[in-house]
């Protein structure tokens, strides 16, 4: 199930508004989400509920770890009138559509310089880019400076009906994700919706999620731009050759 963004991400990243109330609000949403899952026996079996709660607990833990840093920023802003954007090293701005997929696995849209402090806090080992375009030099230099390995699996971001998602490319990207030596890992494309959604959908298949839950997660990120072709790809993707890879994720089927 969708864990949700760690921080509310404004479209205008030049003026990030990171307040403690945002943290409390998001924590409340996560708790309510778990309660709703628990009361809906028909939506998922007890075992799957327990697995989802495990992911939600990790998300809450990450929120609690970030709260003191954001509180510090809030106090600093109130005391000297400076904007948050002035404290570059302390401001945590997640990339567009950032969310936790599972322990050690994150997803997002294309990160830029405004997100560097946040990415450093994740202590990433690996970034998987699903865009075919040359990687931006400034972001590439950031990754090198922080010892983060970049894997680029170029998938064209075509619109329906011209969508062509190469099975072999997705399979190679999955091998990188499944190797825990690459964790923590960030998966991203341009918006964090379609290409990233397809890769995460295949991960969920390996974790033995039911298709309705897989599609629900995909649609939450894609929104009104959800593609039938993407969901068909997720459903028909052959995961048999990857079942030999060990799954140590918190919500893998046992």
ROFI-517777 format. One record per residue: residue number from 1; residue in three letters; x, y, z of N, C-alpha, C in turn. Coordinates in Angstrom, 3 decimals. Atoms other than C-alpha are relative to their C-alpha. Example, Ala and Ser with C-alpha at 12.3 -4.5 7.8 and 13.67 -1.06 7.14 Angstrom:
% residues 2
REC, 1, ALA, 0.890, -1.190, 0.000, 12.300, -4.500, 7.800, 0.900, 1.200, 0.000
REC, 2, SER, -0.820, -1.190, -0.060, 13.670, -1.060, 7.140, -0.770, 1.090, 0.730
This chain:
% residues 254
REC, 1, UNK, 0.839, -1.200, 0.000, 0.000, 0.000, 0.000, 0.872, 1.247, 0.000
REC, 2, UNK, -0.747, -1.248, 0.112, 1.066, 3.561, -0.524, 0.291, 0.589, 1.366
REC, 3, UNK, -0.387, -0.530, -1.299, 3.019, 4.915, 2.413, -0.241, 1.487, 0.075
REC, 4, UNK, 0.240, -1.448, -0.001, 2.758, 8.564, 1.407, 1.281, 0.775, 0.146
REC, 5, UNK, -1.181, -0.832, -0.055, 5.221, 11.412, 1.203, 0.389, 0.307, 1.432
REC, 6, UNK, -0.493, -0.321, -1.324, 7.403, 12.131, 4.181, -0.303, 1.439, 0.346
REC, 7, UNK, 0.336, -1.399, -0.209, 6.886, 15.864, 3.769, -0.908, 0.471, -1.117
REC, 8, UNK, 0.847, -0.582, 1.039, 4.270, 17.859, 1.937, 0.871, 0.845, -0.903
REC, 9, UNK, -0.911, -0.646, 0.941, 6.050, 19.048, -1.204, -0.730, 1.059, -0.797
REC, 10, UNK, 0.619, -1.094, 0.747, 5.127, 22.427, -2.619, 0.505, -0.001, -1.424
REC, 11, UNK, -0.434, -0.118, 1.389, 5.197, 22.889, -6.379, 1.021, 1.099, -0.150
REC, 12, UNK, -0.957, -1.090, 0.040, 7.084, 26.136, -5.731, 1.104, -0.288, 0.999
REC, 13, UNK, -1.051, 0.418, -0.901, 10.291, 24.740, -4.266, 0.945, 1.131, 0.356
REC, 14, UNK, -0.840, -1.136, -0.362, 11.916, 28.180, -4.163, -0.415, 0.580, 1.339
REC, 15, UNK, 0.482, -0.494, -1.280, 9.791, 28.947, -1.085, -0.580, -1.155, 0.815
REC, 16, UNK, 0.505, 1.137, -0.755, 9.581, 25.716, 0.917, -0.605, 0.436, 1.320
REC, 17, UNK, 0.668, -0.320, -1.251, 7.164, 25.908, 3.831, -0.029, -1.248, 0.863
REC, 18, UNK, -0.127, 1.175, -0.833, 8.285, 23.307, 6.329, -0.316, 0.382, 1.435
REC, 19, UNK, 0.423, -0.337, -1.339, 6.364, 23.686, 9.587, -0.304, -1.267, 0.784
REC, 20, UNK, 0.303, 1.180, -0.806, 5.930, 21.262, 12.489, -1.440, -0.469, -0.154
REC, 21, UNK, 1.395, 0.394, 0.160, 2.177, 21.318, 11.910, -0.174, -0.933, -1.192
REC, 22, UNK, 0.055, 0.899, 1.138, 2.790, 19.644, 8.561, 0.337, -1.417, 0.428
REC, 23, UNK, -0.394, 1.318, -0.487, 4.517, 16.792, 10.335, -1.144, -0.643, 0.774
REC, 24, UNK, 1.081, 0.547, -0.807, 1.699, 16.355, 12.842, -1.188, -0.394, -0.870
REC, 25, UNK, 1.107, 0.311, 0.897, -0.885, 16.469, 10.064, 0.239, -1.296, -0.743
REC, 26, UNK, -0.310, 1.207, 0.755, 0.899, 13.806, 8.047, -0.008, -1.229, 0.890
REC, 27, UNK, 0.042, 1.114, -0.933, 1.316, 11.602, 11.116, -1.449, -0.421, 0.241
REC, 28, UNK, 1.403, 0.298, -0.221, -2.402, 11.875, 11.741, -0.623, -0.724, -1.179
REC, 29, UNK, 0.526, 0.649, 1.197, -3.167, 10.901, 8.153, 0.435, -1.455, -0.064
REC, 30, UNK, -0.508, 1.363, 0.036, -0.957, 7.826, 8.407, -0.710, -0.888, 1.022
REC, 31, UNK, 0.686, 0.763, -1.045, -2.531, 6.702, 11.688, -1.434, -0.312, -0.413
REC, 32, UNK, 1.369, 0.193, 0.460, -6.032, 7.203, 10.258, -0.060, -1.040, -1.099
REC, 33, UNK, -0.061, 0.949, 1.103, -5.030, 5.226, 7.167, 0.099, -1.430, 0.530
REC, 34, UNK, -0.156, 1.328, -0.588, -3.923, 2.257, 9.301, -1.297, -0.445, 0.663
REC, 35, UNK, 1.254, 0.333, -0.668, -7.154, 2.404, 11.327, -1.070, -0.403, -1.016
REC, 36, UNK, 0.971, 0.332, 1.042, -9.212, 2.372, 8.146, 0.277, -1.374, -0.588
REC, 37, UNK, -0.368, 1.318, 0.508, -7.286, -0.644, 6.885, -0.452, -1.098, 0.967
REC, 38, UNK, 0.338, 0.995, -1.007, -7.867, -2.485, 10.140, -1.492, -0.276, 0.049
REC, 39, UNK, 1.447, 0.158, -0.081, -11.630, -1.916, 9.976, -0.611, -0.575, -1.266
REC, 40, UNK, 0.504, 0.507, 1.285, -11.907, -3.179, 6.385, 0.526, -1.404, -0.238
REC, 41, UNK, -0.455, 1.377, 0.117, -11.617, -6.956, 6.561, -0.070, -0.511, -1.429
REC, 42, UNK, 0.178, 0.496, 1.350, -12.762, -7.395, 2.986, 1.062, 0.490, -0.948
REC, 43, UNK, -0.985, -0.581, 0.907, -9.996, -5.280, 1.504, 1.300, -0.780, -0.016
REC, 44, UNK, -1.274, 0.697, -0.053, -7.008, -7.311, 2.689, -0.013, -0.969, 1.165
REC, 45, UNK, -0.056, 0.963, -1.095, -6.253, -10.377, 4.860, 0.808, 0.548, 1.160
REC, 46, UNK, -0.677, -0.469, -1.208, -4.917, -10.007, 8.404, 1.509, 0.074, -0.183
REC, 47, UNK, -1.450, 0.003, 0.189, -1.389, -10.927, 7.352, 0.457, 1.217, -0.797
REC, 48, UNK, -0.387, -1.149, 0.826, -1.298, -8.229, 4.690, -0.145, 1.299, 0.783
REC, 49, UNK, 0.166, -1.182, -0.834, -2.626, -5.664, 7.184, 1.205, 0.189, 0.905
REC, 50, UNK, -1.155, -0.083, -0.882, 0.210, -6.488, 9.550, 1.225, 0.464, -0.765
REC, 51, UNK, -1.140, -0.402, 0.820, 2.711, -6.060, 6.724, -0.065, 1.476, -0.334
REC, 52, UNK, 0.176, -1.419, 0.323, 1.276, -2.693, 5.738, 0.293, 0.858, 1.227
REC, 53, UNK, -0.247, -0.761, -1.215, 1.333, -1.515, 9.359, 1.498, 0.119, 0.283
REC, 54, UNK, -1.449, -0.045, -0.198, 5.038, -2.399, 9.483, 0.632, 1.117, -0.812
REC, 55, UNK, -0.519, -1.087, 0.846, 5.722, -0.036, 6.572, -0.417, 1.346, 0.556
REC, 56, UNK, 0.489, -1.258, -0.543, 3.561, 2.677, 8.111, 0.790, 0.399, 1.247
REC, 57, UNK, -0.775, -0.282, -1.207, 5.484, 2.371, 11.379, 1.353, 0.595, -0.349
REC, 58, UNK, -1.299, -0.543, 0.424, 8.757, 2.978, 9.569, -0.150, 1.431, -0.515
REC, 59, UNK, 0.240, -1.359, 0.494, 7.271, 6.032, 7.861, -0.190, 0.968, 1.158
REC, 60, UNK, 0.202, -0.842, -1.179, 6.135, 7.423, 11.206, 1.318, 0.266, 0.708
REC, 61, UNK, -1.306, -0.166, -0.627, 9.616, 6.829, 12.582, 0.839, 1.037, -0.728
REC, 62, UNK, -0.734, -0.981, 0.799, 11.137, 8.810, 9.712, -0.542, 1.399, 0.236
REC, 63, UNK, 0.603, -1.300, -0.284, 8.679, 11.633, 10.353, 0.476, 0.536, 1.340
REC, 64, UNK, -0.434, -0.424, -1.328, 9.634, 11.737, 14.017, 1.459, 0.432, 0.006
REC, 65, UNK, -1.409, -0.379, 0.079, 13.322, 11.889, 13.134, 0.188, 1.364, -0.655
REC, 66, UNK, -0.117, -1.273, 0.709, 12.735, 14.857, 10.824, -0.597, 1.165, 0.798
REC, 67, UNK, 0.716, -1.057, -0.707, 10.496, 16.789, 13.225, 0.905, 0.969, 0.757
REC, 68, UNK, -0.855, -0.949, -0.721, 13.280, 18.220, 15.472, 0.733, 0.967, -0.919
REC, 69, UNK, -0.712, -0.856, 0.952, 15.183, 19.552, 12.448, -0.923, 1.090, -0.536
REC, 70, UNK, 0.946, -0.978, 0.526, 12.065, 21.242, 11.076, -0.412, 0.994, 1.082
REC, 71, UNK, 0.312, -0.892, -1.106, 11.215, 22.656, 14.517, 1.092, 1.050, 0.168
REC, 72, UNK, -1.121, -0.929, -0.090, 14.680, 24.196, 14.600, -0.117, 1.093, -1.052
REC, 73, UNK, 0.167, -0.975, 1.078, 14.010, 25.877, 11.253, -1.118, 0.980, 0.320
REC, 74, UNK, 1.134, -0.842, -0.333, 10.669, 27.192, 12.481, 0.382, 1.029, 1.058
REC, 75, UNK, -0.428, -0.907, -1.063, 12.198, 28.691, 15.633, 0.961, 1.056, -0.527
REC, 76, UNK, -0.960, -0.936, 0.574, 15.020, 30.249, 13.632, -0.698, 1.067, -0.816
REC, 77, UNK, 0.739, -0.949, 0.820, 12.563, 31.866, 11.252, -0.745, 1.019, 0.861
REC, 78, UNK, 0.744, -0.906, -0.869, 10.508, 33.328, 14.099, 0.900, 0.971, 0.754
REC, 79, UNK, -0.889, -0.821, -0.814, 13.548, 34.707, 15.933, 0.724, 1.084, -0.782
REC, 80, UNK, -0.787, -0.989, 0.731, 15.421, 36.519, 13.184, -0.643, 0.455, -1.303
REC, 81, UNK, 0.718, -0.476, 1.177, 12.879, 36.917, 10.375, 0.566, -0.468, -1.316
REC, 82, UNK, -0.578, 0.470, 1.241, 15.009, 35.079, 7.841, -0.893, -1.075, -0.598
REC, 83, UNK, 0.806, 1.013, 0.675, 13.338, 32.889, 5.251, 0.675, -1.354, 0.118
REC, 84, UNK, -0.549, 1.344, -0.061, 13.772, 29.123, 5.295, 1.009, -0.232, -1.115
REC, 85, UNK, -0.865, 0.242, 1.149, 15.411, 29.246, 1.891, 1.420, 0.458, 0.267
REC, 86, UNK, -1.340, -0.494, -0.275, 18.399, 31.012, 3.460, 0.881, -1.010, 0.683
REC, 87, UNK, -0.790, 1.003, -0.701, 19.457, 27.959, 5.459, 0.086, -1.255, -0.850
REC, 88, UNK, -0.042, 1.057, 0.996, 20.389, 25.715, 2.585, 0.368, -1.345, 0.585
REC, 89, UNK, -0.472, 1.264, -0.531, 22.144, 23.094, 4.678, -1.030, -0.673, 0.889
REC, 90, UNK, 0.949, 0.538, -0.952, 19.193, 22.634, 7.028, -1.381, -0.250, -0.587
REC, 91, UNK, 1.333, 0.119, 0.562, 16.172, 22.870, 4.759, -0.149, -1.352, -0.709
REC, 92, UNK, 0.265, 1.296, 0.603, 14.745, 19.464, 3.839, -1.196, 0.123, -0.940
REC, 93, UNK, 1.054, -0.082, 1.004, 12.753, 19.646, 0.607, 0.025, -1.292, -0.816
REC, 94, UNK, 0.004, 1.249, 0.763, 11.797, 16.226, -0.793, -0.316, 0.254, -1.464
REC, 95, UNK, 0.356, -0.131, 1.417, 11.575, 15.730, -4.556, -1.506, -0.172, -0.204
REC, 96, UNK, 1.403, 0.158, 0.368, 8.204, 15.793, -6.281, -0.416, -1.464, 0.131
REC, 97, UNK, 0.571, 1.341, -0.135, 6.041, 12.765, -5.430, 0.898, -0.968, 0.773
REC, 98, UNK, -0.853, 0.880, -0.807, 8.560, 11.440, -2.910, -0.844, -0.861, 0.930
REC, 99, UNK, 0.662, 0.905, -0.937, 7.442, 8.423, -0.893, 0.920, -1.177, 0.293
REC, 100, UNK, -0.714, 1.214, -0.377, 8.795, 5.394, 0.883, -0.733, -1.199, -0.591
REC, 101, UNK, 0.585, 1.211, 0.565, 8.200, 2.139, -1.016, 0.062, -1.135, 1.019
REC, 102, UNK, -0.225, 1.017, -1.010, 9.644, -0.160, 1.610, 1.302, 0.344, 0.698
REC, 103, UNK, -1.238, -0.263, -0.725, 12.569, -0.368, 3.980, 1.174, 0.066, -0.978
REC, 104, UNK, -1.162, -0.167, 0.867, 15.558, 1.029, 2.087, -0.319, 0.316, -1.441
REC, 105, UNK, 0.390, -0.284, 1.382, 13.577, 1.820, -1.079, -0.919, 1.215, -0.021
REC, 106, UNK, 0.786, -1.223, 0.107, 12.216, 5.249, -2.031, -0.314, 0.268, -1.471
REC, 107, UNK, 0.392, -0.373, 1.356, 10.532, 6.747, -5.099, -0.266, 1.494, -0.053
REC, 108, UNK, 0.265, -1.431, 0.132, 10.141, 10.256, -6.473, 0.022, 0.408, -1.458
REC, 109, UNK, -0.247, -0.609, 1.284, 10.154, 12.576, -9.439, 1.475, 0.376, -0.084
REC, 110, UNK, -1.412, -0.324, 0.230, 13.412, 13.970, -10.818, 0.495, 0.984, 1.076
REC, 111, UNK, -0.509, -0.916, -1.031, 15.437, 15.507, -7.954, 0.854, 1.106, -0.612
REC, 112, UNK, -0.879, -1.077, 0.424, 17.185, 18.850, -8.310, 0.753, 0.538, 1.212
REC, 113, UNK, -0.871, -0.517, -1.055, 19.518, 21.012, -6.222, -0.752, 0.360, 1.275
REC, 114, UNK, 0.781, -0.345, -1.187, 16.716, 22.087, -3.876, -0.229, -1.206, 0.900
REC, 115, UNK, 0.262, 1.233, -0.746, 16.420, 18.455, -2.775, 1.260, -0.638, 0.580
REC, 116, UNK, -1.252, 0.660, -0.373, 20.088, 17.755, -2.059, 0.116, -0.265, 1.498
REC, 117, UNK, -0.103, 0.200, -1.452, 19.936, 18.258, 1.718, -0.897, -1.140, 0.449
REC, 118, UNK, 0.917, 1.086, -0.348, 16.938, 15.965, 1.938, 0.571, -1.349, -0.428
REC, 119, UNK, -0.562, 1.250, 0.484, 18.624, 13.293, -0.183, 1.185, -0.448, 0.849
REC, 120, UNK, -1.125, 0.344, -0.873, 21.732, 13.454, 2.004, -0.497, -0.639, 1.285
REC, 121, UNK, 0.533, 0.549, -1.246, 19.560, 12.720, 5.036, -0.427, -1.457, -0.157
REC, 122, UNK, 0.394, 1.388, 0.245, 18.469, 9.436, 3.401, 1.193, -0.936, -0.035
REC, 123, UNK, -1.239, 0.790, 0.066, 22.112, 8.274, 3.167, -0.079, -1.056, -1.111
REC, 124, UNK, 0.168, 0.894, 1.135, 21.489, 6.791, -0.253, 1.315, -0.631, -0.434
REC, 125, UNK, -1.129, 0.654, 0.660, 23.831, 4.277, -1.818, -0.173, 0.011, -1.517
REC, 126, UNK, 0.289, 0.179, 1.422, 22.094, 4.131, -5.175, -1.166, 0.868, -0.439
REC, 127, UNK, 1.124, -0.679, 0.656, 19.889, 6.167, -7.502, -0.255, -0.711, -1.320
REC, 128, UNK, 0.406, 0.612, 1.269, 17.974, 4.520, -10.343, -0.827, 1.015, -0.763
REC, 129, UNK, 0.710, -0.956, 0.856, 16.942, 6.911, -13.098, -0.596, -0.742, -1.180
REC, 130, UNK, 0.702, 0.688, 1.080, 14.358, 5.706, -15.616, -0.206, 0.890, -1.222
REC, 131, UNK, 0.099, -0.930, 1.137, 14.742, 8.667, -18.010, 1.181, -0.216, -0.944
REC, 132, UNK, -1.088, 0.221, 0.961, 16.797, 8.343, -21.225, 0.900, 1.216, -0.214
REC, 133, UNK, -0.767, -1.219, 0.250, 18.015, 11.961, -21.285, 1.294, 0.018, 0.829
REC, 134, UNK, -1.248, -0.119, -0.777, 21.583, 12.812, -20.144, -0.275, 0.546, 1.395
REC, 135, UNK, 0.244, -0.412, -1.382, 21.716, 13.196, -16.382, 0.582, 1.388, 0.239
REC, 136, UNK, -0.494, -1.363, -0.241, 22.071, 16.835, -15.213, 1.362, -0.014, 0.713
REC, 137, UNK, -1.358, 0.006, -0.534, 25.690, 17.657, -14.417, 0.035, 0.319, 1.495
REC, 138, UNK, -0.030, -0.397, -1.402, 24.947, 19.359, -11.090, -0.481, -1.137, 0.901
REC, 139, UNK, 0.497, 1.125, -0.796, 22.963, 16.367, -9.834, 0.983, -1.160, -0.037
REC, 140, UNK, -1.008, 1.048, 0.125, 25.557, 13.941, -11.146, 1.190, 0.268, 0.919
REC, 141, UNK, -1.110, -0.357, -0.883, 28.283, 15.817, -9.266, -0.378, -0.185, 1.463
REC, 142, UNK, 0.474, 0.214, -1.374, 26.178, 15.714, -6.089, 0.080, -1.481, 0.357
REC, 143, UNK, -0.035, 1.430, -0.261, 25.864, 11.941, -6.378, 1.431, -0.491, 0.199
REC, 144, UNK, -1.402, 0.409, -0.128, 29.604, 11.503, -6.910, 0.604, 0.475, 1.310
REC, 145, UNK, -0.554, -0.568, -1.225, 30.457, 13.778, -4.003, -0.476, -0.738, 1.244
REC, 146, UNK, 0.570, 0.694, -1.156, 28.263, 11.708, -1.696, 0.082, -1.521, -0.126
REC, 147, UNK, -0.217, 1.435, 0.146, 29.356, 8.289, -2.922, -1.238, -0.775, -0.404
REC, 148, UNK, 1.250, 0.634, 0.429, 25.980, 7.513, -4.517, 0.159, -0.476, -1.446
REC, 149, UNK, -0.153, 0.566, 1.332, 26.049, 5.190, -7.510, -1.263, 0.229, -0.819
REC, 150, UNK, 1.122, -0.267, 0.892, 23.838, 6.104, -10.467, -0.150, -1.128, -1.020
REC, 151, UNK, 0.369, 0.935, 1.053, 22.108, 3.479, -12.617, -1.061, 0.683, -0.853
REC, 152, UNK, 0.970, -0.643, 0.888, 20.319, 4.847, -15.655, -0.551, -1.031, -0.975
REC, 153, UNK, 0.697, 0.922, 0.891, 17.760, 2.673, -17.433, -1.002, 0.827, -0.797
REC, 154, UNK, 0.805, -0.929, 0.784, 16.356, 4.831, -20.197, -1.276, -0.620, -0.555
REC, 155, UNK, 1.300, 0.400, 0.532, 12.647, 4.352, -20.859, -0.685, 1.268, -0.517
REC, 156, UNK, 0.642, -1.182, 0.574, 10.956, 6.801, -23.212, -1.316, 0.290, 0.701
REC, 157, UNK, 1.243, -0.400, -0.671, 8.172, 8.767, -21.560, -1.095, 0.316, -0.989
REC, 158, UNK, 1.012, -0.221, 1.037, 5.724, 8.348, -24.436, -1.404, -0.034, 0.597
REC, 159, UNK, 1.398, -0.013, -0.415, 2.020, 9.016, -24.091, -0.786, -1.029, -0.804
REC, 160, UNK, 0.850, 0.960, 0.700, -0.715, 6.560, -25.002, -0.508, 0.615, -1.302
REC, 161, UNK, -0.133, 1.465, 0.067, -1.252, 4.950, -27.439, 1.381, -0.468, -0.435
REC, 162, UNK, -1.335, 0.331, 0.509, 2.481, 4.983, -28.202, 0.958, -0.441, 1.106
REC, 163, UNK, -0.821, 0.414, -1.128, 3.701, 3.663, -24.853, 0.701, -1.318, -0.330
REC, 164, UNK, -0.770, 1.221, 0.219, 6.489, 1.103, -25.185, 0.954, -0.180, 1.178
REC, 165, UNK, -0.818, 0.248, -1.176, 7.898, -0.211, -21.915, 0.798, -1.281, -0.241
REC, 166, UNK, -0.802, 1.186, 0.298, 10.820, -2.580, -22.594, 0.151, -0.920, 1.213
REC, 167, UNK, -0.070, 0.974, -1.083, 10.635, -5.716, -20.456, 1.430, -0.182, 0.522
REC, 168, UNK, -1.390, 0.257, -0.400, 14.397, -6.253, -20.463, 0.549, 1.132, 0.865
REC, 169, UNK, -0.487, -1.145, -0.767, 15.083, -2.740, -19.167, -0.569, -0.014, 1.415
REC, 170, UNK, 0.636, 0.077, -1.313, 12.590, -3.094, -16.329, 0.599, -1.146, 0.809
REC, 171, UNK, -0.574, 1.165, -0.685, 14.029, -6.523, -15.486, 1.383, 0.327, 0.570
REC, 172, UNK, -1.336, -0.376, -0.481, 17.562, -5.113, -15.202, -0.088, 0.995, 1.158
REC, 173, UNK, 0.181, -0.965, -1.088, 16.347, -2.230, -13.045, -0.452, -0.713, 1.275
REC, 174, UNK, 0.473, 0.756, -1.154, 14.556, -4.689, -10.759, 1.139, -0.745, 0.686
REC, 175, UNK, -1.142, 0.715, -0.576, 17.767, -6.656, -10.273, 0.813, 0.918, 0.908
REC, 176, UNK, -0.726, -0.968, -0.826, 19.432, -3.505, -8.937, -0.775, 0.272, 1.289
REC, 177, UNK, 0.832, -0.283, -1.171, 16.500, -2.792, -6.604, 0.016, -1.162, 0.983
REC, 178, UNK, 0.093, 1.178, -0.857, 16.378, -6.349, -5.273, 1.305, -0.326, 0.720
REC, 179, UNK, -1.297, 0.227, -0.640, 20.078, -6.343, -4.381, 0.132, 0.934, 1.205
REC, 180, UNK, -0.009, -0.835, -1.204, 20.107, -5.109, -0.766, 1.318, 0.731, 0.186
REC, 181, UNK, -1.279, -0.718, -0.082, 23.739, -4.085, -1.208, -0.110, 1.396, -0.606
REC, 182, UNK, 0.225, -1.322, 0.603, 22.355, -1.145, -3.209, -0.895, 0.895, 0.852
REC, 183, UNK, 0.903, -0.777, -0.865, 20.073, 0.028, -0.392, 0.783, 0.894, 0.961
REC, 184, UNK, 1.259, -0.596, 0.449, 19.032, 2.667, 0.447, 0.088, 0.449, -1.468
REC, 185, UNK, 0.038, -0.319, 1.418, 17.988, 3.271, -3.151, -1.198, 0.898, -0.287
REC, 186, UNK, 1.076, -0.884, 0.463, 15.921, 6.013, -4.809, -0.293, -0.306, -1.460
REC, 187, UNK, 0.454, 0.222, 1.371, 13.910, 5.193, -7.947, -0.712, 1.266, -0.460
REC, 188, UNK, 0.705, -1.197, 0.478, 12.861, 8.158, -10.052, -0.075, 0.044, -1.516
REC, 189, UNK, 0.094, -0.361, 1.415, 11.692, 9.291, -13.465, -0.220, 1.508, -0.015
REC, 190, UNK, 0.174, -1.447, 0.059, 10.544, 12.775, -14.474, -0.970, 0.496, 1.068
REC, 191, UNK, 1.043, -0.419, -0.953, 7.370, 13.073, -12.379, -0.230, -1.009, 1.117
REC, 192, UNK, 0.214, 1.015, -1.020, 7.544, 9.883, -10.329, -1.362, -0.663, -0.112
REC, 193, UNK, 1.355, 0.532, 0.174, 4.258, 8.672, -11.831, -0.015, -1.292, -0.809
REC, 194, UNK, 0.241, 1.119, 0.898, 4.300, 6.350, -14.843, 1.140, -1.017, -0.031
REC, 195, UNK, -1.113, 0.942, 0.070, 7.736, 4.804, -15.345, 0.365, -0.532, 1.381
REC, 196, UNK, -0.272, 0.428, -1.375, 8.449, 4.751, -11.624, -1.135, -0.877, 0.504
REC, 197, UNK, 1.151, 0.788, -0.421, 4.934, 3.449, -11.036, 0.022, -1.417, -0.546
REC, 198, UNK, -0.099, 1.338, 0.598, 5.518, 0.537, -13.423, 1.038, -0.847, 0.730
REC, 199, UNK, -1.047, 0.749, -0.689, 8.751, -0.462, -11.699, -0.446, -0.394, 1.407
REC, 200, UNK, 0.494, 0.304, -1.343, 7.203, -0.225, -8.230, -1.116, -1.048, -0.072
REC, 201, UNK, 1.056, 0.986, 0.172, 4.193, -2.176, -9.498, 0.552, -1.407, -0.158
REC, 202, UNK, -0.644, 1.314, 0.162, 6.500, -5.018, -10.532, 0.605, -0.479, 1.319
REC, 203, UNK, -0.500, 0.364, -1.339, 8.124, -4.931, -7.083, -1.145, -0.562, 0.835
REC, 204, UNK, 1.155, 0.472, -0.762, 4.664, -5.320, -5.548, -0.437, -1.389, -0.470
REC, 205, UNK, 0.321, 1.343, 0.500, 4.006, -8.315, -7.802, 0.928, -1.033, 0.631
REC, 206, UNK, -0.964, 0.902, -0.627, 7.178, -9.913, -6.457, -0.302, -0.179, 1.480
REC, 207, UNK, 0.370, 0.069, -1.407, 5.921, -9.151, -2.963, -1.360, -0.670, 0.211
REC, 208, UNK, 1.258, 0.747, -0.031, 2.721, -11.044, -3.829, -1.196, 0.855, 0.431
REC, 209, UNK, 1.181, -0.845, -0.215, 0.393, -8.065, -3.530, -1.071, -0.417, -1.003
REC, 210, UNK, 1.078, 0.240, 0.953, -3.018, -8.586, -5.090, -0.022, 1.157, -0.998
REC, 211, UNK, -0.037, -1.011, 1.064, -3.489, -6.686, -8.360, -0.798, 1.243, 0.348
REC, 212, UNK, 0.799, -1.172, -0.344, -6.197, -4.431, -6.970, 0.791, 0.972, 0.878
REC, 213, UNK, -0.826, -0.858, -0.854, -3.765, -3.129, -4.318, 1.138, 0.638, -0.797
REC, 214, UNK, -1.076, -0.526, 0.854, -0.987, -2.736, -6.892, -0.525, 1.160, -0.838
REC, 215, UNK, 0.573, -1.039, 0.853, -3.253, -0.721, -9.206, -0.438, 1.209, 0.824
REC, 216, UNK, 0.411, -1.107, -0.863, -4.564, 1.354, -6.310, 1.184, 0.904, 0.311
REC, 217, UNK, -1.200, -0.787, -0.279, -1.022, 2.429, -5.424, 0.439, 0.768, -1.238
REC, 218, UNK, -0.389, -0.657, 1.253, -0.189, 3.182, -9.063, -0.885, 1.220, -0.268
REC, 219, UNK, 0.940, -1.068, 0.302, -3.333, 5.308, -9.462, 0.121, 1.170, 0.965
REC, 220, UNK, -0.162, -1.088, -0.955, -2.628, 7.314, -6.311, 1.095, 0.963, -0.430
REC, 221, UNK, -1.067, -0.872, 0.482, 0.561, 8.640, -7.860, -0.314, 0.576, -1.378
REC, 222, UNK, 0.283, -0.456, 1.367, -0.605, 8.866, -11.486, -1.200, 0.935, -0.044
REC, 223, UNK, 1.165, -0.869, -0.047, -3.903, 10.502, -10.547, -0.836, -0.085, -1.266
REC, 224, UNK, 0.849, -0.061, 1.193, -5.982, 11.648, -13.514, 0.733, -0.464, -1.254
REC, 225, UNK, -0.792, 0.403, 1.161, -3.116, 10.666, -15.843, 0.370, -1.485, 0.036
REC, 226, UNK, -0.246, 1.443, -0.051, -3.206, 6.957, -14.966, -0.191, -0.611, -1.387
REC, 227, UNK, 0.033, 0.602, 1.332, -2.557, 4.827, -18.043, -0.385, -1.473, 0.087
REC, 228, UNK, 0.408, 1.400, 0.069, -4.300, 1.571, -18.845, 1.174, -0.858, -0.463
REC, 229, UNK, -1.143, 0.760, 0.529, -1.183, 0.491, -20.751, 1.027, -0.298, 1.081
REC, 230, UNK, -0.927, 0.238, -1.106, 0.987, 0.883, -17.646, -0.504, -1.133, 0.890
REC, 231, UNK, 0.568, 1.020, -0.880, -1.364, -1.234, -15.565, -0.021, -1.367, -0.683
REC, 232, UNK, -0.056, 1.248, 0.743, -1.533, -3.847, -18.305, 1.425, -0.557, 0.021
REC, 233, UNK, -1.390, 0.449, -0.050, 2.274, -3.961, -18.364, 0.307, -0.640, 1.354
REC, 234, UNK, -0.247, 0.532, -1.345, 2.407, -4.482, -14.583, -0.626, -1.385, 0.150
REC, 235, UNK, 0.718, 1.268, -0.146, -0.162, -7.282, -14.788, 0.657, -1.125, -0.785
REC, 236, UNK, -0.527, 1.033, 0.897, 1.504, -9.137, -17.665, 1.503, -0.214, 0.126
REC, 237, UNK, -1.459, 0.126, -0.104, 5.160, -8.617, -16.689, 0.369, -1.353, 0.609
REC, 238, UNK, -0.432, 1.328, -0.441, 6.914, -11.973, -16.264, 1.021, 0.133, 1.135
REC, 239, UNK, -0.888, -0.116, -1.163, 8.398, -12.057, -12.753, 0.685, -1.321, 0.343
REC, 240, UNK, -0.501, 1.338, -0.342, 9.300, -15.763, -12.841, 1.529, -0.058, 0.059
REC, 241, UNK, -1.463, 0.055, 0.029, 12.952, -15.132, -13.695, 0.637, 0.760, 1.159
REC, 242, UNK, -0.526, -0.781, -1.116, 13.314, -12.838, -10.666, -0.355, -0.602, 1.355
REC, 243, UNK, 0.434, 0.586, -1.270, 11.746, -15.096, -8.039, 1.140, -0.626, 0.784
REC, 244, UNK, -1.162, 0.557, -0.701, 15.163, -16.531, -7.231, 0.726, 1.057, 0.821
REC, 245, UNK, -0.618, -1.080, -0.763, 16.244, -13.100, -5.942, -0.631, 0.067, 1.386
REC, 246, UNK, 0.565, -0.042, -1.354, 15.878, -12.925, -2.145, -0.772, 1.268, 0.250
REC, 247, UNK, 0.839, -1.146, -0.361, 13.110, -10.639, -0.899, 0.071, 0.193, 1.501
REC, 248, UNK, -0.137, -0.262, -1.438, 13.969, -9.115, 2.465, -0.834, 1.203, 0.426
REC, 249, UNK, 0.794, -1.180, -0.298, 11.404, -6.310, 2.316, -0.992, -0.292, 1.119
REC, 250, UNK, 0.867, 0.152, -1.170, 9.123, -5.703, 5.278, -1.379, -0.538, -0.354
REC, 251, UNK, 1.346, 0.457, 0.334, 5.913, -6.448, 3.358, 0.010, -1.045, -1.089
REC, 252, UNK, -0.030, 1.117, 0.934, 7.019, -9.422, 1.268, -0.925, -1.089, 0.507
REC, 253, UNK, 0.848, 1.121, -0.389, 4.651, -12.329, 1.239, 0.831, -1.112, 0.595
REC, 254, UNK, -0.736, 1.063, -0.674, 5.776, -15.093, 3.598, -0.605, -1.359, -0.361
